[in-house]
Amino acid sequence: MDKSSSFYNLDPDKVLLSAENAGFYPTGEFTQLNSYENRVFDIKLEEPFEANSHNKNIIAKFYRPNRWSKEAILEEHEFLLSLKGEGIPAVAPLLQGGSTVSEVDGMYVAFFPKVLGRMPQEFLGDDFKKVGRLMAQVHNVGARKEAPHRPVLDTSYYGGWETLDNLQDWITPELRKRYTIAAEDILYSIDDNFDPSEFIRIHGDCHKGNLLNNGEQFFLVDFDDFVNGPVIQDFWMLLSGDTESLTTEREQIIAGYEELREFPDHQWAWIPLLRGLRIISYAGWIAKRWDDPSFPRLFPEFNTYRYWAEEVEALEKIAWTINPS
């Protein structure tokens, strides 16, 4: 059985055996959690996994084969452990026999403590200031070294020129030229404006679903898209999009961030480009995962005119802001 087949057909015995082999004591009770990219399971244990804890649940994460190398995963884990070591609220992996990664049928597996928190439906009061302070802490650690095995968030990333080429056979023919022109405008502008010398290790996918609140503080989860990139990437998906609120949100973020670290104000202008890169990247991700049996069911409109018409409209709006003429 190849690695992909093992990944698509993970059975309960294999999930529980992986936990046992890593030194945990599962009861046999577990739940599969929602995750498009990986296979993630909430496993109940017979006893807490660490001293002075009442937590009897761990999260097992089976990484999708052929996505990240072991070195890339270990760089993610090293970053998380560094954050934990500084008392910064992020969920770090658990050690299993001296490492944070094991291998099962060619799949890399990591285990994390289960933590409870709620996704913020909206940010109230000085929440944006707290988020700014938290991200400054994360970025202070991120700036200390590079992650050479992780991607760089520019046009070489999973939304850049190669992805645009790969999408040509997927885009509805009637819309292909418009899509390509708008996407090229965005990618050329990224090449002209982004300065990789400013890039540091960042979360990379910081939206509300990955920024939880446990009633006392915000904390970060799911560093699967951990990259070297601009710090503004860790903020723009949290913004409301409301023009009237944007000034207040920006002021609060900067106020919290600059308690610990200088904020690069010029990167606010990069947000439309990052939004465009994400649109291209998302389509490329679906196309690349189409052989996964779950993806045609999850994205039934991907091959339709309607899907690509909406994508073209979104990209053209961004391209127009870059080049109004």
C-alpha positions in Angstrom: 0.0 0.0 0.0 1.5 3.4 -1.0 1.7 6.4 1.3 -1.3 8.2 -0.2 -3.5 5.1 0.0 -2.5 4.7 3.7 -3.4 8.3 4.3 -6.8 8.1 2.7 -7.6 4.9 4.5 -6.4 5.4 8.0 -8.2 2.9 10.2 -8.9 3.1 14.0 -6.3 0.4 14.8 -3.5 2.2 13.1 -4.4 5.5 14.7 -4.5 4.0 18.2 -1.4 1.9 17.6 0.5 5.0 16.6 -0.4 6.6 19.9 0.7 3.5 21.8 4.0 3.4 20.0 4.6 7.0 20.9 4.3 6.2 24.6 0.7 7.2 25.2 -2.0 5.0 26.7 -5.2 5.4 24.6 -8.5 4.1 26.0 -9.7 3.2 22.4 -12.0 6.2 22.2 -11.2 8.8 19.6 -12.9 11.3 17.2 -11.7 12.4 13.8 -11.6 16.2 13.6 -12.2 18.4 10.5 -9.1 19.0 8.4 -8.9 19.2 4.7 -5.1 19.0 4.5 -4.1 16.4 7.1 -5.8 13.7 9.1 -6.4 14.8 12.7 -7.7 12.8 15.6 -8.8 13.6 19.2 -7.6 10.6 21.3 -8.7 9.9 24.9 -6.0 8.5 27.2 -6.3 6.3 30.3 -4.2 8.8 32.2 -2.8 12.4 31.8 0.1 12.5 29.4 2.2 14.7 31.7 2.6 15.2 35.4 0.5 17.7 37.3 -2.1 17.8 34.5 -5.7 16.6 34.3 -5.7 16.6 30.5 -6.4 13.1 29.2 -6.8 13.9 25.6 -4.2 14.4 22.9 -4.5 15.4 19.3 -2.8 13.1 16.7 -1.8 14.8 13.4 -1.0 12.6 10.4 0.7 14.9 7.9 -0.4 14.5 4.3 2.4 12.6 2.5 4.7 14.4 0.1 3.7 17.9 1.3 6.3 18.6 3.9 9.7 17.0 4.4 10.6 15.8 7.9 13.1 18.8 8.1 10.3 21.2 7.3 8.0 19.7 10.0 10.8 19.8 12.6 11.3 23.5 11.8 7.6 24.1 12.5 7.9 22.2 15.8 11.1 23.9 16.8 9.4 27.3 16.4 6.4 26.1 18.5 8.7 24.8 21.2 10.6 28.1 21.2 7.3 30.0 21.7 6.3 27.7 24.5 9.7 28.2 26.1 9.2 31.9 26.2 5.7 31.5 27.7 4.0 32.6 24.5 0.5 31.0 24.1 0.9 28.6 21.2 0.2 24.8 21.1 3.5 23.0 20.9 4.0 19.3 20.0 4.6 16.6 22.6 7.8 14.7 22.7 7.6 11.0 21.8 10.8 9.1 22.4 13.0 12.1 22.2 11.5 13.6 19.0 8.3 15.4 18.1 7.8 13.3 14.9 7.3 9.6 14.3 6.6 7.7 11.1 3.7 5.3 10.4 3.5 3.6 6.9 5.5 6.5 5.4 3.3 9.2 7.1 4.8 11.6 9.6 2.8 11.9 12.8 2.9 14.4 15.6 1.0 14.6 18.9 -0.3 17.8 20.6 -2.1 18.5 23.8 -5.8 19.2 23.4 -6.6 22.8 24.3 -10.0 24.4 24.7 -10.8 27.8 23.2 -13.4 29.6 21.1 -12.9 31.3 17.8 -13.7 35.0 18.2 -16.9 35.9 16.3 -15.8 39.6 16.5 -13.1 41.6 18.3 -14.4 43.8 21.1 -12.8 46.5 23.2 -9.0 46.3 23.1 -8.9 42.8 21.5 -7.0 44.0 18.5 -4.4 45.5 20.9 -4.0 42.2 22.6 -3.7 40.4 19.3 -1.0 42.9 18.2 0.9 42.3 21.4 0.7 38.5 21.0 1.9 38.6 17.4 4.8 40.9 18.3 5.9 38.2 20.8 5.6 35.6 18.1 7.5 37.7 15.6 10.3 38.5 18.0 11.0 34.8 18.2 10.4 34.4 14.5 13.0 37.0 13.7 15.8 35.2 15.5 16.6 32.7 12.7 15.4 31.5 9.3 13.6 28.4 8.4 15.4 27.2 5.3 13.1 24.2 4.7 9.9 26.2 4.8 8.5 28.2 1.9 9.0 31.9 1.2 5.8 33.9 0.8 6.5 35.4 -2.6 5.6 34.4 -6.2 7.6 31.2 -5.7 5.1 30.1 -3.1 2.0 28.0 -3.6 0.1 30.7 -5.4 2.7 32.1 -7.6 3.8 31.7 -11.2 4.0 27.9 -11.2 0.5 27.6 -9.8 -0.9 30.0 -12.4 0.7 27.8 -15.1 -0.8 24.7 -13.5 -4.3 26.3 -13.4 -4.5 27.0 -17.1 -6.2 23.6 -17.8 -8.7 24.1 -15.0 -9.9 27.6 -15.7 -13.1 27.8 -17.8 -11.8 28.6 -21.4 -14.0 31.7 -21.8 -12.5 33.2 -18.6 -8.9 32.0 -18.9 -7.5 35.2 -20.6 -9.1 37.5 -18.1 -8.0 35.4 -15.1 -4.4 35.2 -16.4 -4.1 38.9 -17.1 -5.4 39.8 -13.6 -3.3 37.2 -11.9 -0.2 38.3 -13.8 -0.7 41.9 -12.7 -0.8 40.8 -9.1 2.2 38.5 -9.3 4.3 41.1 -11.2 3.4 43.7 -8.5 4.5 41.3 -5.8 7.8 40.8 -7.5 8.2 44.5 -7.7 7.1 45.4 -4.2 7.9 42.6 -1.7 11.3 42.8 -0.1 12.3 39.3 1.1 15.0 40.8 3.3 12.1 41.9 5.6 10.7 38.3 5.8 10.8 36.4 9.1 9.3 33.2 10.4 5.5 33.8 10.8 2.4 31.8 11.5 1.3 32.2 7.8 -2.4 31.4 8.1 -3.6 33.6 10.9 -7.4 33.8 10.6 -10.0 33.7 13.3 -10.2 29.9 13.2 -6.5 29.7 14.2 -6.7 32.4 16.8 -8.7 31.1 19.8 -9.6 32.6 23.2 -9.8 30.5 26.3 -11.5 33.2 28.3 -8.2 34.6 29.6 -6.1 35.2 26.6 -5.7 34.6 22.8 -3.6 31.8 21.7 -2.5 30.4 18.3 -3.1 26.9 16.8 -2.3 25.2 13.6 1.1 26.3 12.3 0.8 23.9 9.3 1.3 26.9 6.9 4.3 28.3 8.9 6.4 30.2 6.4 9.1 32.9 6.0 7.1 36.0 5.1 6.0 39.6 5.8 4.5 40.2 9.3 1.4 41.8 7.8 0.4 38.3 6.6 -0.4 37.4 10.2 -2.9 40.3 10.5 -4.8 41.0 7.3 -7.2 38.0 7.5 -8.3 39.1 11.0 -9.5 42.6 9.8 -13.2 43.1 9.5 -13.1 44.6 6.0 -15.3 47.4 7.2 -13.9 50.7 5.9 -15.2 52.6 8.9 -13.6 50.2 11.4 -10.3 49.7 9.6 -8.6 52.8 11.0 -9.4 51.8 14.6 -8.4 48.2 14.0 -5.0 49.3 12.6 -4.4 51.7 15.4 -5.1 49.1 18.0 -2.9 46.4 16.3 0.0 48.9 16.0 -0.4 50.1 19.6 -0.2 46.5 20.9 2.5 45.4 18.5 4.8 48.4 19.2 4.8 47.8 22.9 7.4 45.0 22.0 8.4 45.5 18.3 8.4 48.2 15.6 5.6 47.7 13.1 6.4 48.0 9.4 3.7 50.4 8.3 4.5 50.2 4.6 3.4 46.6 4.6 -0.3 47.7 4.9 -0.1 48.4 1.2 0.8 44.8 0.5 -2.6 43.5 1.8 -4.4 43.5 -1.6 -1.4 41.6 -3.1 -1.5 39.0 -0.4 -5.2 38.7 -0.8 -4.7 38.0 -4.6 -1.9 35.6 -3.9 -4.2 33.7 -1.5 -7.0 33.5 -4.1 -4.6 32.0 -6.7 -3.1 29.7 -4.1 -6.5 28.4 -2.9 -7.5 27.5 -6.5 -4.1 25.8 -7.0 -4.5 23.9 -3.8 -7.9 22.5 -4.8 -6.5 21.5 -8.2 -3.5 19.8 -6.7 -5.6 17.9 -4.2 -8.3 16.8 -6.8 -7.1 13.2 -6.7 -8.0 13.1 -3.0 -11.4 11.4 -3.0 -12.8 14.0 -0.5 -12.0 17.1 -2.6 -14.5 16.6 -5.5 -17.2 16.2 -2.8 -16.0 19.2 -0.8 -15.7 21.6 -3.8 -18.3 20.5 -6.3 -18.4 23.8 -8.1 -14.7 23.9 -8.7 -15.1 22.9 -12.4 -18.0 25.2 -13.1 -18.2 28.6 -14.9 -19.7 30.2 -11.8 -16.7 29.3 -9.7 -14.2 30.8 -12.1 -16.4 33.9 -12.8 -16.3 34.7 -9.1 -12.5 34.2 -9.0 -11.9 36.4 -12.0 -14.1 39.2 -10.6 -12.2 39.1 -7.3 -8.8 39.1 -9.0 -9.7 41.9 -11.4 -10.9 44.1 -8.4 -7.5 43.7 -6.8 -5.6 44.2 -10.1 -7.5 47.4 -10.7 -6.4 48.8 -7.4 -2.8 48.1 -8.4 -3.1 49.5 -11.9 -6.2 51.7 -12.2 -5.4 52.6 -15.8 
